[in-house]
């Protein structure tokens, strides 16, 4: 209640103290997050998508996580989708009124031609936003039963499971330092949870080997350097040899590693990876 009277240092200390609740909330919800991931994994590997639906900060965080998947894991655009009330313009300019329409996401969801392999996650810090809750309704009432995706809601307060929701994840971060500003603790916990969900699905689908982003493609100088370092780590080659191998593999890290480990050319390495579902862990070392 005395927030406005505090010094800068006191405010920083207070915010950081409150941020401890983010990690406590994450720990309490970890079994729920793991359960959702386990349910989503088979469909995701079979070609399904991960789709986030939210408004305001929640929507922006979903779009952020989705937009980072292609450069990090070299997945095709659309494998992870972020939908925000008000569309892309709402990423920069507030469009809060759009969140009150429970059918606001229906046209976009229709355009996605959802299948049972997909997972749709509604994000709402307060748990009551009509826009993501309406997305749950669409998935379970507007599609044939054999095409209905898995549905989940992420909220930061205790709520009853919304209708049409298969999984409910509660990140109970408690009151914000600045009352009602869910861009703070709630936003941080939400971002961490989305990172956990998407990264775990990428690992489980073979896009990570050891703890390395082996699906990265050398499309610019920074990624070329990262790719060479990954190759050096997994093969023992020196830096220049790693760059040469990367070039021979057409900039594809996995292909380069298979070429080196198995003494084969690029075409044979690509064929071996295709037979192993693009997973290095299914190929002999």
Secondary structure, DSSP 8 states (H G I E B T S, - for coil): --GGG--HHHHHHHHHHHHHHHHHHHHHHHHHHHHHHHHHHHHHHTT--EEEEESHHHHHHHHHHHHHHHHHH---TTSEEEEETT-GGGGTS--GGGGG-TTTTHHHHHHTT--TT-EEEEE-TTS--HHHHHHHHHHHHSS-GGG--EEEEEESS-----TT-SEEEE----S-SSTT-TTTHHHHHHHHHHHHHHHHHHHHTTS-BTTB-TT-B--SHHHHHHHHHHHHHHH---HHHHHHHHHHTTTBHHHHHHHHHHT--HHHHHHHHHHTTT-GGGS--
